[in-house]
Amino acid sequence: MTELLTLFRRAHKLLSAASDEAMSRHGVRLGQNLVLEVLWAEDGLTPGELATRLHVTTPTIVNTATRMEKAGLVVRRRDPTDARLVRVYLTEEAKAAQDPIQRARGELERHATATLTEEERDHLRNALAKIIDQLADGR
């Protein structure tokens, strides 16, 4: 198992570096692209809703949203019906970045899995989903 964990760690490190480089070309840092993906599907979520969908803590989202707001990617506004809530909205800049970022993510995935057959990609996808489910259930 130690060998498998070493391989996971190495693959994660290389994919993170490549992803960060690809996203930075579009003014987005690693992790911010995941927040954008959720907001592209449904804009105007609260930090708590974003945290739940991304399986992270609310303070992580608040910190990320602060950096994204400074970068001009999102704005935070009070909920019009419940002033206790803050909602996160995409800026026009973030909306315009959707296609280029999604293309960059697709290119990175294709590059990372270029030596795998379609069957191997399916097995990898399924195996990783099972590992995630197992570890998420065992928290």
Order of alpha helices (4+ residues) and beta strands (2+ residues): alpha-alpha-alpha-alpha-beta-beta-alpha-alpha-alpha
